[in-house]
């Protein structure tokens, strides 16, 4: 071999090594999504539930106290992966609940439509390994599965929820079997399956299998906990036994006091509980009802702690393999706590009575199907009003934490940030930090939807996020935020079927309607709403639903 050839080979090796080194320096990305976790449930957000691993991310990172999602799960997930509004991404409404006036209309396909490019597709193109495990809820077919939307490896639940055990019950009577797909192909879950454990294991397996290829990874770990049905492994079921026997109000007040101590809310904050007069307080319940309420909350808390345990296992794996320090981690909930009853889903009242054992002793075990109800959900939302399904703060303000080494450089570790941030901002943030050009109007030669979200880089470097206007709509409930001001439109009995105006800087819990006192501001906000609705093809029409449109607890109903 000639000297010149040797020199060329050496130069080639050096260039390749330099390229590999450059690739290694790009951050890994890990997005962890909890399902229906309430704003005040985590220890780092005021809760009594033990979440040491998630709280450690908060201690080393930044808590986002003003992070917003859609009012429910699949619209949030569409926006998280596409950076675009749900009404253009295909989830203007959840696919299961599409109304006749929405069906067949652009933006209301009921799945993540083809006009969207996902963060997985863009980062996959940029040389990232891409993975997702857990809940998908963005399309039922192989063609709309993660495999077709930019994820190298995936193991996902197709629907919006399911049994957390291996019996594969789904959550709706008309669609009773849970469907799982691995890399696009339909599969069964193994015997002994428990959701949080399995999704974590699978993600670790995927990352570990590719550890030698030198590429960074982007992973979405989308737990189905603590979404109903409330299930926990046997050795976790009694972790909180007796903890909730005192009822709703002592837990709410204790959480609020801790939130004040943590600086999450102002010291003069009082909870806004608009359903309090229509739903029973603890003393109005019978002994058996109190036992059930306490047990359901015990199981819910156990699910959250169990999820936290498995997050800890993943963090330990990343640390052991030397990947943790270079991994940008985001933890969020997909919406507010869920106080809607599964009994109100089509056919569920009869199905739950005939196919499940919801005796007190079986709650939390395989074969049960329980939720924790509107009163505990309102506690989970402390101090904000309402819960999942609403455009009030209790439905759209979610706990969020970012942990990354860049925060250490900016001296932001352990801090609390109150800038307005939206789930649409995750995709542009990841692309920005990966050094990938912003998505344009075409991708691989085809026209695509542009991104609406904004990179959070300023926040991560100690600068303020620019003010903007953000809109929401689901089930005909509407909201728009612009700076400190917010308008909401909510149907009776939850609202007055008219627009209301709030100054969230002075009134973060939406307790004082200023629509009459501030007519000029109200007019300005309505103009902004019309602009948002037109740009995003938000459709108006009649909703014929029980789910989310009636709230009952035992014989008591909010009217």
C-alpha positions as CSV (number, residue, x, y, z in Angstrom):
1,X,0.0,0.0,0.0
2,X,1.5,3.4,-1.0
3,X,2.3,6.2,1.4
4,X,-0.3,8.4,-0.4
5,X,-3.0,5.7,0.1
6,X,-2.1,5.4,3.8
7,X,-2.4,9.2,4.2
8,X,-5.8,9.2,2.5
9,X,-7.1,6.4,4.7
10,X,-5.8,8.2,7.8
11,X,-7.5,11.4,6.7
12,X,-10.8,9.5,6.0
13,X,-10.7,7.9,9.5
14,X,-10.1,11.3,11.0
15,X,-13.0,12.9,9.1
16,X,-15.3,10.1,10.1
17,X,-14.2,10.2,13.7
18,X,-14.8,14.0,13.8
19,X,-18.2,13.5,12.3
20,X,-19.1,10.9,14.9
21,X,-17.9,13.1,17.6
22,X,-20.0,16.0,16.3
23,X,-23.0,13.7,16.2
24,X,-22.3,12.5,19.8
25,X,-22.3,16.1,21.0
26,X,-25.9,16.7,19.9
27,X,-28.3,16.2,22.9
28,X,-30.5,13.2,23.3
29,X,-34.2,14.0,23.9
30,X,-36.5,12.2,26.3
31,X,-40.2,13.4,26.5
32,X,-42.1,11.7,29.4
33,X,-45.9,12.1,29.3
34,X,-48.2,11.2,32.2
35,X,-51.9,10.6,31.4
36,X,-54.4,12.8,33.2
37,X,-52.0,13.7,36.0
38,X,-53.4,16.7,37.9
39,X,-51.5,20.0,38.4
40,X,-51.0,19.5,42.2
41,X,-50.3,15.8,42.3
42,X,-46.5,15.8,42.2
43,X,-44.4,16.5,45.3
44,X,-42.6,19.3,43.4
45,X,-46.0,20.9,42.6
46,X,-47.4,20.6,46.1
47,X,-48.8,17.1,46.3
48,X,-48.4,14.5,49.1
49,X,-47.9,11.7,46.6
50,X,-44.3,10.4,46.7
51,X,-42.6,11.2,43.4
52,X,-38.9,11.4,44.3
53,X,-37.6,10.7,40.8
54,X,-39.7,13.2,39.0
55,X,-39.0,15.7,41.9
56,X,-35.3,15.1,41.3
57,X,-35.7,16.3,37.7
58,X,-37.3,19.5,39.2
59,X,-34.4,19.9,41.6
60,X,-31.9,19.7,38.8
61,X,-34.0,21.5,36.2
62,X,-36.8,24.1,35.9
63,X,-40.5,23.7,36.8
64,X,-42.9,25.4,34.3
65,X,-45.8,26.7,36.4
66,X,-47.6,28.1,33.3
67,X,-47.4,25.2,30.9
68,X,-50.5,24.6,28.8
69,X,-51.9,21.7,26.8
70,X,-55.2,20.9,25.1
71,X,-58.2,20.1,27.3
72,X,-57.9,16.3,26.4
73,X,-55.3,13.8,25.4
74,X,-55.2,13.2,21.6
75,X,-55.3,16.9,20.7
76,X,-52.4,17.5,23.1
77,X,-50.4,14.6,21.6
78,X,-51.1,15.9,18.0
79,X,-49.7,19.3,19.0
80,X,-46.8,17.9,20.9
81,X,-45.5,15.9,17.9
82,X,-46.4,18.4,15.2
83,X,-45.9,21.8,16.7
84,X,-49.2,22.8,15.1
85,X,-52.7,23.5,16.4
86,X,-54.9,20.4,16.9
87,X,-57.6,21.9,14.6
88,X,-55.2,21.7,11.6
89,X,-53.4,18.6,12.8
90,X,-56.5,16.4,12.5
91,X,-57.6,16.3,16.1
92,X,-60.0,19.3,16.2
93,X,-62.0,16.8,18.3
94,X,-61.1,13.3,19.6
95,X,-61.8,10.7,17.0
96,X,-64.2,8.8,19.2
97,X,-66.4,11.8,19.8
98,X,-66.5,13.5,16.4
99,X,-69.8,15.2,15.8
100,X,-71.7,15.1,12.5
101,X,-70.8,18.8,11.7
102,X,-67.1,17.9,12.1
103,X,-66.9,14.6,10.2
104,X,-65.1,14.8,6.9
105,X,-63.8,18.3,7.5
106,X,-60.1,19.2,7.2
107,X,-58.5,19.2,10.6
108,X,-61.2,16.8,12.0
109,X,-59.9,13.6,10.6
110,X,-59.7,12.0,14.0
111,X,-56.0,11.1,13.5
112,X,-52.7,12.9,12.9
113,X,-53.2,13.9,9.3
114,X,-50.8,13.8,6.4
115,X,-50.3,17.5,6.3
116,X,-48.3,17.2,9.5
117,X,-44.6,16.4,9.8
118,X,-43.7,15.0,13.2
119,X,-40.7,15.8,15.3
120,X,-39.8,12.1,14.9
121,X,-39.7,12.4,11.1
122,X,-37.5,15.5,11.2
123,X,-35.1,14.2,13.7
124,X,-35.0,10.8,12.1
125,X,-34.0,12.6,8.9
126,X,-31.3,14.5,10.9
127,X,-29.7,11.2,12.0
128,X,-31.4,10.5,15.3
129,X,-32.6,7.2,16.6
130,X,-36.3,7.7,17.3
131,X,-38.5,5.7,19.7
132,X,-41.9,5.8,21.4
133,X,-43.6,3.5,23.8
134,X,-47.0,3.8,25.5
135,X,-50.1,5.6,24.5
136,X,-50.4,6.8,20.8
137,X,-54.1,7.8,20.2
138,X,-53.2,9.4,16.9
139,X,-54.4,6.8,14.5
140,X,-55.6,3.2,14.5
141,X,-54.0,1.8,11.3
142,X,-50.5,0.7,10.5
143,X,-50.4,3.6,8.0
144,X,-51.0,6.0,10.9
145,X,-48.9,4.3,13.4
146,X,-45.5,5.6,14.8
147,X,-43.7,3.4,12.3
148,X,-45.1,5.6,9.5
149,X,-44.7,8.8,11.4
150,X,-40.9,8.9,12.0
151,X,-40.3,6.4,14.8
152,X,-37.7,3.7,14.2
153,X,-39.0,1.5,17.0
154,X,-42.3,1.7,18.8
155,X,-44.7,-0.3,21.1
156,X,-47.9,1.6,21.5
157,X,-51.5,1.4,22.7
158,X,-53.7,2.5,19.8
159,X,-56.7,3.8,21.8
160,X,-57.0,6.4,24.4
161,X,-56.9,4.1,27.4
162,X,-57.0,0.4,28.5
163,X,-56.6,-1.9,31.4
164,X,-53.1,-1.6,32.8
165,X,-52.9,-5.4,33.0
166,X,-52.7,-8.2,30.5
167,X,-56.5,-8.8,30.0
168,X,-56.5,-6.2,27.2
169,X,-59.8,-4.6,28.1
170,X,-60.2,-1.2,26.4
171,X,-62.2,1.6,28.0
172,X,-65.2,2.0,25.7
173,X,-68.0,-0.7,25.3
174,X,-68.2,-0.2,21.5
175,X,-64.5,-0.8,21.2
176,X,-63.9,-3.3,24.0
177,X,-60.4,-4.8,23.2
178,X,-57.2,-2.8,23.6
179,X,-55.1,-2.8,20.4
180,X,-51.3,-2.7,20.6
181,X,-48.8,-2.3,17.8
182,X,-45.1,-2.9,17.7
183,X,-43.3,-1.2,14.8
184,X,-46.7,-0.9,13.1
185,X,-47.8,-4.5,13.4
186,X,-50.6,-5.6,15.7
187,X,-49.4,-7.6,18.7
188,X,-50.7,-9.0,22.0
189,X,-49.2,-7.9,25.3
190,X,-47.3,-10.6,27.3
191,X,-48.6,-12.4,30.3
192,X,-47.8,-10.4,33.5
193,X,-48.0,-7.1,31.6
194,X,-48.3,-4.0,33.7
195,X,-48.4,-0.8,31.6
196,X,-45.8,1.5,33.4
197,X,-43.3,-1.3,33.9
198,X,-43.6,-2.7,30.3
199,X,-43.4,0.7,28.5
200,X,-40.3,1.6,30.5
201,X,-38.7,-1.8,29.8
202,X,-39.4,-1.6,26.1
203,X,-37.9,1.8,25.8
204,X,-34.8,0.8,27.6
205,X,-34.5,-2.2,25.3
206,X,-34.8,0.0,22.2
207,X,-32.2,2.5,23.4
208,X,-29.8,-0.3,24.5
209,X,-30.1,-2.2,21.2
210,X,-28.8,0.9,19.3
211,X,-26.2,2.0,21.9
212,X,-23.2,1.1,19.6
213,X,-24.2,3.1,16.6
214,X,-23.1,6.4,18.0
215,X,-26.3,8.3,17.1
216,X,-28.2,10.4,19.5
217,X,-31.8,9.4,20.3
218,X,-35.2,11.1,20.6
219,X,-37.7,9.1,22.7
220,X,-41.3,9.7,23.8
221,X,-42.3,7.6,26.8
222,X,-46.1,8.0,27.0
223,X,-47.5,6.4,30.1
224,X,-51.1,5.5,30.4
225,X,-51.0,6.0,34.2
226,X,-52.8,7.4,36.0
227,X,-55.7,7.4,33.5
228,X,-58.6,5.2,34.5
229,X,-59.2,2.3,35.0
230,X,-57.4,2.7,38.3
231,X,-55.0,-0.3,38.5
232,X,-51.8,-0.9,40.5
233,X,-49.7,-4.0,41.1
234,X,-50.6,-5.9,44.2
235,X,-47.5,-4.8,46.2
236,X,-48.3,-1.1,45.5
237,X,-52.0,-1.1,46.2
238,X,-51.8,-0.4,50.0
239,X,-49.0,2.1,49.8
240,X,-51.4,4.9,50.7
241,X,-53.9,3.0,52.8
242,X,-55.8,5.3,55.1
243,X,-54.0,8.4,53.7
244,X,-57.2,9.9,52.2
245,X,-59.7,8.9,54.9
246,X,-60.1,12.5,56.0
247,X,-61.6,13.5,52.6
248,X,-61.2,16.1,49.9
249,X,-60.8,19.4,51.8
250,X,-57.9,18.6,54.1
251,X,-55.9,17.3,51.1
252,X,-56.8,20.3,49.0
253,X,-55.8,22.8,51.7
254,X,-52.5,20.9,52.5
255,X,-51.6,21.0,48.8
256,X,-52.4,24.7,48.5
257,X,-50.2,25.5,51.5
258,X,-47.3,23.6,50.0
259,X,-47.8,25.3,46.7
260,X,-47.5,28.7,48.5
261,X,-44.4,27.5,50.3
262,X,-42.9,26.4,46.9
263,X,-43.8,29.7,45.3
264,X,-46.0,28.0,42.7
265,X,-48.9,30.2,43.7
266,X,-49.2,33.6,45.5
267,X,-49.7,33.5,49.2
268,X,-53.2,35.0,48.9
269,X,-54.4,32.4,46.5
270,X,-57.7,30.6,47.3
271,X,-58.9,27.6,45.3
272,X,-61.6,28.1,42.8
273,X,-64.0,25.1,43.1
274,X,-67.1,26.0,41.0
275,X,-68.7,22.5,41.4
276,X,-68.6,22.6,45.2
277,X,-72.2,23.4,45.7
278,X,-73.5,20.7,43.3
279,X,-71.3,17.8,44.3
280,X,-71.2,16.2,47.7
281,X,-68.7,17.1,50.4
282,X,-67.2,14.4,52.5
283,X,-69.8,14.6,55.2
284,X,-72.7,14.1,52.7
285,X,-71.4,10.7,51.6
286,X,-72.4,7.5,53.2
287,X,-69.8,5.3,55.0
288,X,-69.6,3.0,52.0
289,X,-69.2,5.9,49.6
290,X,-66.4,7.4,51.7
291,X,-64.6,4.0,51.7
292,X,-64.8,3.9,47.9
293,X,-63.7,7.5,47.5
294,X,-60.8,6.9,49.8
295,X,-59.8,3.7,48.1
296,X,-60.0,5.1,44.6
297,X,-57.7,7.9,45.6
298,X,-55.3,5.5,47.3
299,X,-55.0,3.5,44.0
300,X,-54.6,6.7,41.9
301,X,-51.7,7.8,44.2
302,X,-50.2,4.3,44.0
303,X,-50.3,4.5,40.2
304,X,-48.5,7.8,40.2
305,X,-45.8,6.6,42.6
306,X,-45.4,3.4,40.6
307,X,-44.9,5.5,37.4
308,X,-42.3,7.6,39.3
309,X,-40.5,4.4,40.3
310,X,-40.2,3.3,36.7
311,X,-39.0,6.7,35.6
312,X,-36.3,6.3,38.2
313,X,-35.3,3.0,36.6
314,X,-35.0,4.7,33.2
315,X,-32.9,7.5,34.7
316,X,-30.6,5.0,36.4
317,X,-30.1,3.2,33.1
318,X,-29.2,6.4,31.3
319,X,-26.8,7.3,34.1
320,X,-25.2,3.9,34.0
321,X,-24.7,4.0,30.3
322,X,-23.3,7.5,30.4
323,X,-26.2,9.1,28.5
324,X,-28.0,11.0,31.2
325,X,-25.8,14.1,31.3
326,X,-26.4,14.7,27.6
327,X,-30.1,14.0,27.6
328,X,-32.6,16.9,27.5
329,X,-35.6,15.6,29.5
330,X,-39.1,17.0,29.5
331,X,-41.8,15.7,31.8
332,X,-45.4,16.8,31.3
333,X,-49.0,15.7,31.8
334,X,-51.2,15.7,28.7
335,X,-54.0,17.7,30.3
336,X,-55.6,18.4,33.6
337,X,-56.9,15.8,36.1
338,X,-59.9,13.8,34.8
339,X,-63.2,14.2,36.6
340,X,-65.3,12.9,33.8
341,X,-66.9,9.6,34.4
342,X,-66.3,6.6,32.0
343,X,-69.9,5.6,32.7
344,X,-70.9,8.5,30.4
345,X,-69.1,6.9,27.4
346,X,-71.4,5.1,24.8
347,X,-72.6,1.8,26.2
348,X,-70.4,1.9,29.2
349,X,-72.9,1.9,32.0
350,X,-74.2,-1.6,31.1
351,X,-70.8,-2.9,30.2
352,X,-69.2,-1.9,33.5
353,X,-72.0,-3.5,35.4
354,X,-71.8,-6.8,33.5
355,X,-68.2,-7.4,32.7
356,X,-66.2,-6.0,35.7
357,X,-65.9,-6.7,39.4
358,X,-66.0,-3.3,41.1
359,X,-66.5,-4.6,44.6
360,X,-64.5,-2.7,47.2
361,X,-62.1,-5.5,47.8
362,X,-61.3,-5.9,44.0
363,X,-60.7,-2.2,43.3
364,X,-57.3,-1.7,41.7
365,X,-57.0,-5.4,40.7
366,X,-57.3,-7.0,37.3
367,X,-61.0,-7.1,36.3
368,X,-62.0,-3.9,38.0
369,X,-62.8,-0.6,36.2
370,X,-63.0,2.5,38.5
371,X,-62.2,6.2,38.3
372,X,-61.6,8.6,41.1
373,X,-64.4,11.1,40.3
374,X,-65.0,14.8,40.0
375,X,-64.3,15.8,43.6
376,X,-60.8,14.2,43.7
377,X,-60.1,15.6,40.2
378,X,-60.9,19.0,41.5
379,X,-58.5,18.4,44.3
380,X,-55.8,17.4,41.8
381,X,-56.4,20.6,39.9
382,X,-55.7,22.8,43.0
383,X,-56.0,25.8,42.9
384,X,-57.5,26.0,39.4
385,X,-61.2,25.5,38.4
386,X,-62.6,22.4,36.6
387,X,-60.5,19.7,35.0
388,X,-59.9,17.7,31.8
389,X,-62.3,18.6,29.0
390,X,-62.5,22.3,30.0
391,X,-60.7,25.3,28.6
392,X,-60.5,26.7,32.1
393,X,-57.1,26.5,33.8
394,X,-57.9,23.3,35.5
395,X,-58.3,21.6,32.2
396,X,-55.3,23.0,30.3
397,X,-52.7,24.0,32.8
398,X,-50.4,21.0,33.5
399,X,-47.3,20.2,35.5
400,X,-44.2,20.4,33.4
401,X,-40.4,20.0,34.2
402,X,-37.4,20.4,32.0
403,X,-34.0,18.9,33.1
404,X,-30.9,19.5,31.0
405,X,-27.3,20.4,31.4
406,X,-27.8,23.7,29.6
407,X,-29.8,24.8,32.6
408,X,-26.7,24.5,34.8
409,X,-24.8,26.8,32.5
410,X,-27.6,29.3,32.8
411,X,-27.8,28.9,36.6
412,X,-31.4,27.8,36.4
413,X,-31.3,24.5,38.2
414,X,-34.0,24.2,40.8
415,X,-35.9,27.2,39.6
416,X,-39.5,28.0,38.9
417,X,-40.5,29.7,35.6
418,X,-43.9,31.3,35.1
419,X,-43.6,32.2,31.4
420,X,-46.6,31.1,29.3
421,X,-45.5,27.9,27.5
422,X,-47.6,25.6,25.3
423,X,-47.2,21.9,24.3
424,X,-46.8,23.1,20.7
425,X,-43.5,24.6,21.7
426,X,-41.8,21.2,22.3
427,X,-41.2,20.3,18.7
428,X,-39.6,23.7,17.7
429,X,-37.5,23.6,20.9
430,X,-36.1,20.1,20.1
431,X,-35.3,21.1,16.5
432,X,-33.6,24.3,17.7
433,X,-31.4,22.4,20.2
434,X,-30.6,19.7,17.7
435,X,-29.4,22.3,15.2
436,X,-32.0,21.3,12.7
437,X,-33.4,24.1,10.4
438,X,-37.0,25.1,11.2
439,X,-39.6,23.2,9.2
440,X,-40.7,25.1,6.1
441,X,-43.7,24.8,3.9
442,X,-42.5,21.6,2.2
443,X,-41.0,18.3,3.4
444,X,-39.5,15.8,1.0
445,X,-41.1,17.7,-1.8
446,X,-44.6,17.7,-0.5
447,X,-46.6,20.7,1.0
448,X,-46.9,20.5,4.8
449,X,-48.4,22.5,7.6
450,X,-46.0,25.1,9.2
451,X,-45.3,25.1,12.9
452,X,-47.2,27.4,15.3
453,X,-45.2,26.7,18.4
454,X,-42.1,28.7,19.5
455,X,-38.7,27.5,20.6
456,X,-38.2,27.7,24.4
457,X,-34.5,28.4,24.0
458,X,-34.9,31.9,25.5
459,X,-36.5,30.5,28.7
460,X,-33.8,27.8,28.9
461,X,-31.1,30.5,28.7
462,X,-32.6,32.8,31.3
463,X,-34.5,35.1,29.0
464,X,-38.2,35.8,28.8
465,X,-40.5,34.1,26.3
466,X,-42.1,36.6,23.9
467,X,-45.8,37.3,24.6
468,X,-48.3,35.9,22.1
469,X,-51.9,34.9,21.7
470,X,-52.9,31.2,22.0
471,X,-56.4,29.8,21.4
472,X,-58.2,26.6,22.6
473,X,-61.5,24.9,21.6
474,X,-62.9,21.5,22.4
475,X,-66.6,20.4,22.7
476,X,-67.6,23.9,21.9
477,X,-65.8,25.3,24.9
478,X,-63.4,28.0,23.9
479,X,-60.6,30.2,25.3
480,X,-58.0,32.6,24.1
481,X,-55.0,34.0,26.0
482,X,-53.2,37.2,25.1
483,X,-50.6,38.3,27.6
484,X,-52.1,38.4,31.0
485,X,-55.7,38.4,29.7
486,X,-57.9,35.4,28.9
487,X,-61.4,34.9,27.6
488,X,-63.4,31.7,28.0
489,X,-66.7,30.5,26.6
490,X,-68.2,27.5,28.5
491,X,-71.6,25.8,28.2
492,X,-74.1,25.6,31.0
493,X,-74.1,24.5,33.8
494,X,-70.4,25.0,33.9
495,X,-70.5,28.4,32.3
496,X,-73.1,30.9,31.2
497,X,-72.9,30.3,27.4
498,X,-71.3,33.7,27.0
499,X,-67.8,35.0,26.9
500,X,-66.1,35.9,30.2
501,X,-62.9,37.9,30.7
502,X,-60.1,37.3,33.2
503,X,-56.9,39.0,34.1
504,X,-54.7,36.0,35.0
505,X,-51.9,38.1,36.5
506,X,-54.3,39.4,39.2
507,X,-56.8,36.5,39.2
508,X,-55.0,33.2,38.1
509,X,-57.9,31.0,39.2
510,X,-60.5,32.7,37.0
511,X,-62.8,33.8,39.8
512,X,-63.6,37.4,38.7
513,X,-65.3,38.0,35.3
514,X,-64.3,41.4,34.0
515,X,-66.2,41.3,30.7
516,X,-68.5,44.2,31.8
517,X,-65.9,46.2,33.6
518,X,-63.4,46.1,30.7
519,X,-65.5,46.4,27.5
520,X,-62.6,47.6,25.4
521,X,-60.3,44.7,26.4
522,X,-63.2,42.3,25.8
523,X,-63.7,43.7,22.3
524,X,-59.9,43.3,21.6
525,X,-59.9,39.7,22.8
526,X,-62.9,38.8,20.7
527,X,-61.2,40.1,17.6
528,X,-58.2,38.0,18.5
529,X,-60.5,34.9,18.9
530,X,-62.1,35.4,15.5
531,X,-58.6,35.6,14.0
532,X,-57.5,32.4,15.7
533,X,-60.7,30.5,14.8
534,X,-60.4,31.5,11.1
535,X,-56.7,30.7,10.9
536,X,-57.2,27.2,12.4
537,X,-60.6,26.3,10.9
538,X,-62.4,26.0,14.3
539,X,-65.9,24.8,13.5
540,X,-69.1,25.7,15.5
541,X,-72.0,23.3,15.9
542,X,-74.2,21.3,18.2
543,X,-72.6,18.7,20.5
544,X,-74.6,15.6,21.4
545,X,-72.5,14.1,24.2
546,X,-72.9,12.8,27.7
547,X,-69.2,12.4,28.3
548,X,-67.9,15.8,29.6
549,X,-71.4,17.3,29.5
550,X,-72.7,16.0,32.8
551,X,-71.0,15.6,36.1
552,X,-72.4,13.3,38.8
553,X,-71.0,11.6,41.9
554,X,-73.3,8.9,43.2
555,X,-76.8,10.5,43.5
556,X,-75.4,14.0,43.4
557,X,-75.2,15.9,40.1
558,X,-73.8,19.4,39.2
559,X,-76.6,21.3,37.6
